[in-house]
């Protein structure tokens, strides 16, 4: 005869009920966190891929942030290049006007203005670091205090430029390093040399209201020199713009990589929320059903059938 055990049946139902509770709790955790598992053990087969994807995301995000910072610096370099160009053009136009009017009355003032404007641009700083000093970012790249200091005949123009030749570089991808820095002497030496020669000439032979033939010859020579200085700055602006476009392109590519990588991480580690909510509702119904069944079973006894 087959034995019927009320206690055994209840224990079996309680075991199933507890399993249902565990499953419901896990599904509820997934819905609350959006993650398939709280540990790597829950996605054992894809752990390596997930770790690699997260490392790539972190590294690429750093490249993007660096790219944005360097891009801002390249833009600032262009602003200062434009300032030096404008100083050279303003001085050139002033000399042409002096030659046209045969008057040197404003040459000294225009010389002072060109010196001050270009010096400010060459010694521009970002975050306390000199922009055009090469790797000597704590050293002022152009050292002449004023026009009189620049016009000392015994001091060659090279003595006033303290930058070294190490241009700034940045790594924006694992295998790509971009050189983006500019140097003060590359930008301003031609202009400052022209300013120095005019100042030295004025110190030796003051340029008066009316230009002498020697004055005219000296100023005409510097117009030609300033044209060359402006051409050089224009080339530097073009090169700086090209570097800026490269940095922008690489940064955009890195941002796109982050987007793709985020989707990969989501596919590996995140649950389908609609599907998880559906499973949670089913699990809750299953648990409630097991509660009801256990309650009903607890009210039954073989004594009910033996009366």
C-alpha positions as CSV (number, residue, x, y, z in Angstrom):
1,X,0.0,0.0,0.0
2,X,1.4,3.5,-1.0
3,X,1.9,5.8,2.0
4,X,0.6,9.3,1.9
5,X,2.6,11.9,3.9
6,X,1.1,15.3,4.6
7,X,4.3,16.5,6.1
8,X,6.4,15.4,3.0
9,X,4.0,17.1,0.6
10,X,4.1,20.3,2.6
11,X,7.9,20.3,2.7
12,X,8.0,19.8,-1.1
13,X,5.7,22.7,-1.7
14,X,7.6,25.0,0.7
15,X,10.9,24.1,-1.1
16,X,9.3,25.2,-4.4
17,X,7.9,28.3,-2.8
18,X,11.3,29.3,-1.5
19,X,12.8,28.8,-5.0
20,X,10.1,31.0,-6.4
21,X,10.9,33.7,-3.8
22,X,14.6,33.6,-4.7
23,X,13.8,33.8,-8.4
24,X,11.4,36.8,-7.8
25,X,14.0,38.5,-5.7
26,X,16.7,38.2,-8.4
27,X,14.3,39.4,-11.1
28,X,13.3,42.4,-8.8
29,X,17.1,43.2,-8.4
30,X,17.5,43.2,-12.2
31,X,14.5,45.6,-12.6
32,X,15.9,47.9,-9.9
33,X,19.5,48.0,-11.1
34,X,19.1,47.3,-14.8
35,X,22.0,44.8,-14.6
36,X,21.8,41.1,-15.5
37,X,24.0,40.2,-12.5
38,X,25.5,41.8,-9.5
39,X,28.8,39.9,-9.9
40,X,30.9,38.7,-12.8
41,X,29.9,35.2,-12.0
42,X,26.5,36.0,-13.3
43,X,27.9,36.6,-16.8
44,X,30.8,34.1,-16.6
45,X,31.1,33.5,-20.3
46,X,31.2,37.2,-21.2
47,X,33.3,38.5,-18.3
48,X,36.4,39.0,-20.3
49,X,34.6,40.9,-23.1
50,X,32.9,43.1,-20.5
51,X,36.1,44.0,-18.7
52,X,37.8,44.7,-22.0
53,X,34.9,46.9,-23.1
54,X,34.8,48.9,-19.9
55,X,38.6,49.4,-20.0
56,X,38.3,50.7,-23.6
57,X,35.5,53.0,-22.6
58,X,37.5,54.5,-19.8
59,X,40.6,55.0,-22.0
60,X,38.6,56.4,-24.9
61,X,36.8,58.8,-22.6
62,X,40.2,60.1,-21.4
63,X,41.2,60.6,-25.0
64,X,38.0,62.6,-25.7
65,X,38.5,64.8,-22.7
66,X,42.2,65.4,-23.6
67,X,41.1,66.1,-27.2
68,X,38.7,68.8,-26.1
69,X,41.3,70.5,-23.9
70,X,43.9,70.5,-26.6
71,X,41.4,71.7,-29.2
72,X,40.6,74.7,-27.0
73,X,44.4,75.4,-26.7
74,X,44.8,75.2,-30.5
75,X,41.9,77.7,-30.8
76,X,43.7,80.0,-28.4
77,X,47.0,79.6,-30.3
78,X,45.1,80.8,-33.4
79,X,43.8,83.9,-31.5
80,X,47.3,84.8,-30.5
81,X,48.7,84.2,-34.0
82,X,46.0,86.6,-35.3
83,X,47.1,89.1,-32.7
84,X,50.7,89.0,-33.8
85,X,49.7,89.1,-37.5
86,X,47.5,92.2,-36.8
87,X,50.4,93.9,-35.0
88,X,52.7,93.3,-38.0
89,X,50.1,94.5,-40.4
90,X,49.3,97.6,-38.4
91,X,53.0,98.5,-38.2
92,X,53.4,97.8,-42.0
93,X,50.4,100.0,-42.8
94,X,51.9,102.7,-40.5
95,X,55.2,102.6,-42.3
96,X,53.5,102.7,-45.7
97,X,51.5,105.7,-44.5
98,X,54.6,107.4,-43.3
99,X,56.3,106.8,-46.7
100,X,53.2,108.1,-48.6
101,X,53.0,111.2,-46.5
102,X,56.7,111.7,-46.1
103,X,56.1,112.0,-42.3
104,X,57.6,110.0,-39.5
105,X,55.6,111.7,-36.8
106,X,53.7,108.5,-35.6
107,X,56.4,105.9,-36.3
108,X,57.6,105.7,-32.7
109,X,54.1,105.4,-31.2
110,X,53.1,102.7,-33.7
111,X,56.4,100.9,-33.0
112,X,55.5,100.9,-29.3
113,X,52.0,99.6,-30.0
114,X,53.2,96.8,-32.2
115,X,55.8,95.8,-29.6
116,X,53.3,95.7,-26.7
117,X,50.6,93.8,-28.7
118,X,53.0,91.1,-30.0
119,X,54.8,90.7,-26.7
120,X,51.4,90.1,-24.9
121,X,50.5,87.5,-27.5
122,X,53.9,85.7,-27.4
123,X,53.8,85.6,-23.6
124,X,50.2,84.4,-23.3
125,X,49.5,81.8,-20.6
126,X,47.0,79.1,-20.1
127,X,46.5,77.8,-16.5
128,X,49.7,79.6,-15.5
129,X,51.7,77.9,-18.2
130,X,53.3,79.8,-21.1
131,X,51.6,78.8,-24.3
132,X,54.6,79.3,-26.7
133,X,57.6,78.4,-24.5
134,X,58.0,74.8,-25.7
135,X,58.5,72.5,-22.7
136,X,59.8,75.4,-20.6
137,X,56.2,76.3,-19.6
138,X,57.3,78.2,-16.5
139,X,59.7,80.5,-18.4
140,X,58.5,83.6,-20.2
141,X,59.3,82.9,-23.8
142,X,59.9,86.6,-24.9
143,X,62.0,88.4,-22.3
144,X,62.4,92.0,-23.5
145,X,60.8,94.3,-20.9
146,X,60.2,97.2,-23.2
147,X,61.2,98.7,-26.5
148,X,64.3,100.3,-25.2
149,X,65.5,97.0,-23.9
150,X,64.9,95.4,-27.3
151,X,66.7,98.1,-29.1
152,X,70.1,97.5,-27.4
153,X,72.5,97.0,-30.4
154,X,74.8,94.6,-28.5
155,X,71.9,92.1,-27.9
156,X,70.9,90.0,-30.9
157,X,67.2,89.2,-31.3
158,X,67.8,85.6,-30.5
159,X,68.8,86.6,-26.9
160,X,65.2,87.7,-26.2
161,X,63.6,84.4,-27.0
162,X,63.8,81.9,-24.1
163,X,61.6,79.0,-25.4
164,X,63.2,75.7,-26.3
165,X,62.5,73.7,-29.5
166,X,60.3,71.0,-27.9
167,X,56.8,71.4,-29.3
168,X,53.8,70.1,-27.4
169,X,52.4,66.7,-28.4
170,X,49.4,64.8,-27.4
171,X,48.2,61.1,-27.7
172,X,44.6,61.1,-28.8
173,X,44.4,57.4,-29.8
174,X,46.4,54.4,-28.8
175,X,48.6,54.6,-31.8
176,X,48.4,58.3,-32.8
177,X,50.4,61.2,-31.4
178,X,49.7,64.7,-32.7
179,X,52.2,67.6,-32.5
180,X,50.2,70.8,-31.9
181,X,52.5,73.2,-30.0
182,X,53.9,76.4,-31.5
183,X,57.1,78.3,-30.4
184,X,57.5,82.0,-29.7
185,X,60.5,82.4,-31.8
186,X,58.9,80.8,-34.8
187,X,55.9,83.1,-34.5
188,X,57.5,86.5,-33.5
189,X,61.2,86.6,-34.3
190,X,60.8,88.1,-37.7
191,X,58.4,90.8,-36.4
192,X,60.4,91.6,-33.3
193,X,63.6,91.7,-35.4
194,X,62.0,94.3,-37.7
195,X,60.8,96.3,-34.7
196,X,64.3,96.1,-33.2
197,X,65.9,97.4,-36.4
198,X,63.6,100.3,-36.7
199,X,64.1,101.2,-33.0
200,X,67.9,100.9,-33.3
201,X,67.8,103.2,-36.4
202,X,65.6,105.7,-34.6
203,X,68.0,105.7,-31.6
204,X,70.9,106.4,-33.9
205,X,69.2,108.7,-36.3
206,X,65.9,109.9,-34.8
207,X,63.0,109.8,-37.4
208,X,61.6,113.3,-37.5
209,X,58.4,114.8,-38.9
210,X,59.9,114.8,-42.4
211,X,61.6,111.7,-43.7
212,X,65.1,111.9,-45.1
213,X,66.1,109.7,-48.0
214,X,67.9,107.4,-45.5
215,X,64.7,107.3,-43.4
216,X,62.7,106.3,-46.4
217,X,65.1,103.6,-47.4
218,X,65.2,102.2,-43.9
219,X,61.4,102.1,-43.6
220,X,60.9,100.7,-47.1
221,X,63.3,97.8,-46.2
222,X,61.2,97.1,-43.1
223,X,57.9,97.1,-45.1
224,X,59.4,94.2,-47.1
225,X,60.6,92.5,-43.9
226,X,57.2,92.8,-42.4
227,X,55.6,91.3,-45.5
228,X,57.8,88.3,-45.0
229,X,56.9,88.1,-41.3
230,X,53.2,88.2,-42.1
231,X,53.6,85.5,-44.7
232,X,55.3,83.3,-42.1
233,X,52.5,83.9,-39.6
234,X,49.9,83.0,-42.3
235,X,51.7,79.7,-42.8
236,X,51.6,79.0,-39.1
237,X,47.9,79.8,-39.0
238,X,47.2,77.4,-41.8
239,X,49.3,74.6,-40.1
240,X,47.6,75.3,-36.8
241,X,44.2,75.1,-38.4
242,X,45.0,71.8,-40.0
243,X,46.1,70.4,-36.6
244,X,42.9,71.6,-35.1
245,X,40.9,69.8,-37.8
246,X,42.8,66.6,-37.1
247,X,42.2,66.8,-33.4
248,X,38.5,67.5,-33.9
249,X,38.2,64.6,-36.3
250,X,40.0,62.1,-33.9
251,X,37.9,63.4,-31.0
252,X,34.7,62.9,-33.0
253,X,35.8,59.4,-33.9
254,X,36.5,58.6,-30.3
255,X,33.1,59.8,-29.2
256,X,31.5,57.5,-31.8
257,X,33.6,54.6,-30.5
258,X,32.3,55.4,-27.0
259,X,28.7,55.2,-28.3
260,X,29.3,51.8,-29.9
261,X,31.2,50.5,-26.9
262,X,28.4,51.6,-24.5
263,X,26.0,49.6,-26.6
264,X,28.2,46.6,-26.3
265,X,28.5,46.9,-22.6
266,X,24.7,47.3,-22.3
267,X,24.2,44.2,-24.4
268,X,26.5,42.2,-22.1
269,X,25.5,43.5,-18.7
270,X,22.1,45.1,-18.9
271,X,18.7,43.4,-18.9
272,X,15.9,44.0,-21.4
273,X,13.7,46.0,-19.0
274,X,10.4,45.2,-20.6
275,X,11.2,41.5,-20.5
276,X,12.5,41.7,-16.9
277,X,9.3,43.4,-15.7
278,X,7.2,40.8,-17.4
279,X,9.2,38.0,-15.7
280,X,8.9,39.8,-12.4
281,X,5.1,39.9,-12.7
282,X,5.1,36.2,-13.5
283,X,7.4,35.4,-10.6
284,X,5.1,37.4,-8.2
285,X,2.1,35.5,-9.4
286,X,3.9,32.2,-9.0
287,X,5.0,33.1,-5.5
288,X,1.4,34.1,-4.5
289,X,0.1,30.9,-6.0
290,X,2.6,28.9,-3.9
291,X,1.5,30.8,-0.8
292,X,-2.1,29.9,-1.4
293,X,-1.3,26.3,-2.1
294,X,0.7,25.9,1.1
295,X,-2.0,27.6,3.1
296,X,-4.7,25.3,1.6
297,X,-2.5,22.2,2.2
298,X,-1.8,23.2,5.8
299,X,-5.6,23.0,6.4
300,X,-5.8,19.4,5.1
301,X,-5.2,16.3,7.1
302,X,-5.8,12.5,6.5
303,X,-8.1,12.7,9.4
304,X,-10.5,14.5,7.2
305,X,-10.8,11.4,5.1
306,X,-10.8,8.9,7.9
307,X,-14.0,10.1,9.6
